[in-house]
Amino acid sequence: AQKITQTQPGMFVQEKEAVTLDCTYDTSDQSYGLFWYKQPSSGEMIFLIYQGSYDEQNATEGRYSLNFQKARKSANLVISASQLGDSAMYFCAMREEYSQGGSEKLVFGKGTKLTVNP
Amino acid sequence: GAVVSQHPSWVICKSGTSVKIECRSLDFQATTMFWYRQFPKQSLMLMATSNEGSKATYEQGVEKDKFLINHASLTLSTLTVTSAHPEDSSFYICSAKGRRNYYEQYFGPGTRLTVT
């Protein structure tokens, strides 16, 4: 069974500083994908970044980067130059593929609430 | 691109009634749609996966007779909560996956259901 662990229930960061949100995962699959989503108070899930297990380079998307350490099974999200609008819940998720039917599902961690202080 | 809508955005219903929630992919064909439930201050839990034209696959512990899912077309999936009870009150989010991007699911804005 897969498991996503986010050990930080809440994080605080000063505006314009960088922050790292932790995520570790547990899987026996060789092929998997890792995601980070942002969920503001409105509830929508906003895709931030994706890392495939075979990707050799860490994924980056603007101010977001994923620090992928495969041997340690960690996929931490780094947000640079934090903005007030970054205050939200952040979820790490892993894509699991079913062996039958060709379908898949996302397994989410419990989330980290990030607060950016002015 | 890749916009997913949900309707309604919120609904209040009385215990014992049924509620239908729609999920639409507006600018792409969704080969697979997913339904999640999120209780306050908790994570998203997958309820079921539906492929167009076939029966939905429900996660363990999800009552298929209570949460009816219909994926009628490549752009529409519906979730019907039958005989709703207060414990069904939750935030329901759908997501859709198309052919363009093999890994990404596009999420709808969610529907907040309150059963009184």
Interface residues (C-beta under 8 A of the other chain):
Chain A: G33 Y37 S42 G43 E44 M45 I46 F47 Y50 G52 F91 R95 G101 S103 E104 K105 L106 V107 F108 G109 K110 G111
Chain B: T32 F34 Q42 S43 L44 M45 L46 T49 N51 T57 E59 F91 I93 S95 Y103 E104 Q105 Y106 F107 G108 P109 G110 R112
